[in-house]
């Protein structure tokens, strides 16, 4: 049986990493690349603020090529959608049949992705869709996924959470109302080890800065 080739939307965070692991465990599809939008003005992954050098190290550890989509800063929605439409066309031309996402429960985000892929030739996949994110987060930690919080929204979390490990201690410390996976944007992560990687990505915490209501913990190669 021919397996469908899949391009995985890759944020550099734990949910994307767990999606990769889930797809590989299922075995009925073949992940052939990691699709990441980057901020071309700063050379970082959009929102997660991870350096491109670490993104590239992740891809190497995952054994997959990166499909980078550089975005201008600021980036109008029309520019984002035009560049994504272009990469979708390139994926179909390369024989890829689906795009996978690490979304967990936000229906509006899922609907947007389905809408934008309609007619492109790429089927949308949501391998880890599960509203019980408390269970999902515990499963990730138990399976050995290791990640660091790179960004926290000060409306939801104290600045001290930036740079912390995504582990059982963090899950226990999250305030009531904060999603255990940060699905509403309460925090973002960088995944650096786990069953989806052949080896850990060596990182250490650098400077911590506050900007526009968010606190960012810069990760640098160790």
C-alpha positions as CSV (number, residue, x, y, z in Angstrom):
1,X,0.0,0.0,0.0
2,X,1.3,3.4,-1.0
3,X,1.5,5.8,2.0
4,X,0.3,9.3,1.6
5,X,3.1,11.8,1.8
6,X,2.5,14.5,4.5
7,X,4.0,17.9,5.1
8,X,3.8,18.7,8.8
9,X,3.1,22.3,10.0
10,X,6.1,22.8,12.3
11,X,6.1,25.6,15.0
12,X,9.2,24.1,16.7
13,X,7.0,23.5,19.8
14,X,5.9,20.4,21.7
15,X,2.5,20.0,19.9
16,X,4.2,19.8,16.5
17,X,6.8,17.4,17.8
18,X,4.1,15.2,19.4
19,X,2.2,15.3,16.1
20,X,5.3,14.0,14.3
21,X,5.6,11.2,16.8
22,X,2.0,10.3,16.5
23,X,2.1,10.2,12.7
24,X,5.1,8.0,12.7
25,X,3.6,5.7,15.2
26,X,0.4,5.3,13.1
27,X,2.5,4.2,10.1
28,X,-0.2,4.8,7.4
29,X,1.4,8.1,6.2
30,X,4.9,9.3,5.5
31,X,6.0,12.6,6.9
32,X,8.4,14.1,4.2
33,X,9.0,17.6,5.5
34,X,8.5,20.2,8.2
35,X,6.8,23.4,7.1
36,X,7.7,26.5,9.2
37,X,7.0,30.2,8.8
38,X,9.8,32.4,9.9
39,X,10.2,36.1,10.5
40,X,12.6,37.2,7.7
41,X,13.4,40.5,9.5
42,X,14.7,38.7,12.7
43,X,15.6,35.2,11.5
44,X,13.3,33.5,14.0
45,X,10.3,31.2,14.1
46,X,7.1,33.3,14.1
47,X,5.6,33.8,17.7
48,X,7.8,31.1,19.3
49,X,10.8,33.4,18.6
50,X,13.2,30.5,18.2
51,X,16.4,31.1,16.3
52,X,16.5,29.6,12.8
53,X,19.8,27.8,13.7
54,X,17.9,25.8,16.4
55,X,15.0,25.2,14.0
56,X,17.5,23.7,11.6
57,X,19.0,21.6,14.4
58,X,15.5,20.2,15.2
59,X,14.9,19.2,11.6
60,X,18.3,17.4,11.5
61,X,17.4,15.5,14.7
62,X,14.0,14.6,13.2
63,X,15.7,13.5,10.0
64,X,13.5,15.6,7.8
65,X,14.0,18.6,5.4
66,X,12.7,22.0,6.4
67,X,10.3,23.9,4.2
68,X,10.8,27.5,5.3
69,X,8.3,30.1,4.5
70,X,9.9,33.5,5.2
71,X,7.3,36.2,6.1
72,X,7.8,40.0,6.1
73,X,7.5,42.0,9.4
74,X,4.9,43.2,9.9
75,X,3.0,40.6,7.8
76,X,-0.4,41.5,6.4
77,X,-2.8,38.5,6.2
78,X,-2.8,38.7,2.4
79,X,0.9,38.3,2.3
80,X,0.8,35.3,4.6
81,X,-2.0,33.6,2.6
82,X,-0.3,34.3,-0.7
83,X,3.0,32.7,0.4
84,X,1.2,29.7,1.9
85,X,-0.8,29.2,-1.3
86,X,2.5,29.1,-3.2
87,X,4.0,26.5,-0.9
88,X,0.9,24.4,-1.1
89,X,1.2,24.4,-4.9
90,X,4.9,23.4,-4.6
91,X,3.9,20.5,-2.2
92,X,1.3,19.1,-4.5
93,X,3.8,19.3,-7.4
94,X,6.2,17.3,-5.3
95,X,3.6,14.5,-4.8
96,X,2.6,15.4,-1.3
97,X,-1.1,14.7,-0.5
98,X,-1.8,16.1,2.9
99,X,-0.7,18.7,5.5
100,X,-0.8,17.9,9.2
101,X,-1.4,20.2,12.1
102,X,-0.8,20.0,15.8
103,X,-4.1,21.7,16.8
104,X,-5.8,20.3,19.9
105,X,-9.3,21.8,20.3
106,X,-9.7,25.3,18.8
107,X,-12.5,24.8,16.3
108,X,-12.1,28.2,14.6
109,X,-8.4,27.5,13.9
110,X,-9.2,24.0,12.5
111,X,-12.0,25.4,10.3
112,X,-9.7,28.1,9.0
113,X,-7.1,25.5,8.0
114,X,-9.7,23.3,6.3
115,X,-11.0,26.2,4.4
116,X,-7.6,27.4,3.2
117,X,-6.6,23.9,2.0
118,X,-9.9,23.3,0.2
119,X,-9.1,23.0,-3.5
120,X,-5.3,22.9,-3.1
121,X,-5.0,19.2,-3.5
122,X,-3.8,18.8,0.1
123,X,-6.0,17.0,2.6
124,X,-5.9,18.5,6.2
125,X,-4.9,16.1,9.0
126,X,-5.3,16.7,12.7
127,X,-3.6,13.7,14.3
128,X,-3.6,14.9,18.0
129,X,-7.0,16.5,18.0
130,X,-8.3,15.9,21.5
131,X,-10.1,18.3,23.9
132,X,-8.6,16.6,27.0
133,X,-5.3,18.5,26.9
134,X,-4.6,17.6,30.6
135,X,-4.3,14.0,29.5
136,X,-2.4,15.0,26.3
137,X,0.2,17.0,28.3
138,X,0.7,14.2,30.8
139,X,1.2,11.7,28.0
140,X,3.8,13.9,26.3
141,X,5.8,14.2,29.5
142,X,5.6,10.5,30.3
143,X,6.7,9.6,26.8
144,X,9.9,11.6,27.3
145,X,9.2,14.7,25.3
146,X,11.3,17.6,26.6
147,X,10.6,21.2,25.8
148,X,11.3,24.7,27.2
149,X,8.9,27.6,27.4
150,X,10.2,30.3,25.1
151,X,7.3,32.7,25.4
152,X,4.6,33.4,27.9
153,X,1.6,35.8,27.7
154,X,1.6,38.0,30.8
155,X,-2.2,38.1,30.7
156,X,-2.2,34.4,31.6
157,X,1.1,33.6,33.3
158,X,3.8,35.2,35.5
159,X,7.0,36.1,33.8
160,X,8.9,33.5,35.8
161,X,7.4,30.8,33.6
162,X,9.5,31.9,30.7
163,X,12.5,29.5,30.3
164,X,11.0,26.8,32.4
165,X,10.9,23.1,31.4
166,X,7.6,21.7,30.2
167,X,7.4,18.9,32.7
168,X,5.3,17.5,35.5
169,X,6.3,20.3,37.9
170,X,5.3,22.9,35.4
171,X,1.9,21.3,34.8
172,X,1.3,21.2,38.6
173,X,2.2,24.9,38.9
174,X,0.0,26.2,36.1
175,X,-2.8,28.5,37.4
176,X,-6.4,27.4,37.1
177,X,-7.8,28.4,33.7
178,X,-4.5,28.1,31.9
179,X,-4.6,25.2,29.3
180,X,-2.0,22.5,30.1
181,X,-0.8,22.6,26.5
182,X,-1.0,26.4,26.2
183,X,-3.5,25.9,23.3
184,X,-5.0,29.4,23.8
185,X,-1.6,31.0,23.4
186,X,-0.8,31.2,27.1
187,X,2.7,29.9,26.4
188,X,4.8,28.6,23.5
189,X,7.6,26.0,23.6
190,X,10.7,24.7,21.9
191,X,10.9,20.9,21.8
192,X,14.5,19.7,22.1
193,X,14.3,16.0,22.9
194,X,11.9,13.1,22.7
195,X,10.9,9.9,20.8
196,X,10.5,12.0,17.6
197,X,14.2,12.9,17.5
198,X,17.3,10.8,17.0
199,X,19.2,12.8,19.5
200,X,18.7,15.9,21.8
201,X,19.0,19.4,20.5
202,X,21.5,21.0,22.9
203,X,20.2,24.3,24.1
204,X,20.6,26.7,27.0
205,X,18.6,29.7,28.2
206,X,19.9,33.1,27.2
207,X,18.5,36.5,27.7
208,X,14.9,36.9,29.0
209,X,13.1,40.0,27.7
210,X,9.6,41.5,27.9
211,X,8.0,42.9,24.8
212,X,4.4,43.9,24.0
213,X,2.8,42.0,26.9
214,X,4.9,38.8,26.3
215,X,8.0,37.5,28.0
216,X,10.5,35.7,25.7
217,X,13.3,33.4,26.9
218,X,15.9,33.3,24.2
219,X,17.3,29.8,23.6
220,X,20.9,29.5,22.3
221,X,22.9,26.5,21.2
222,X,24.6,24.9,24.1
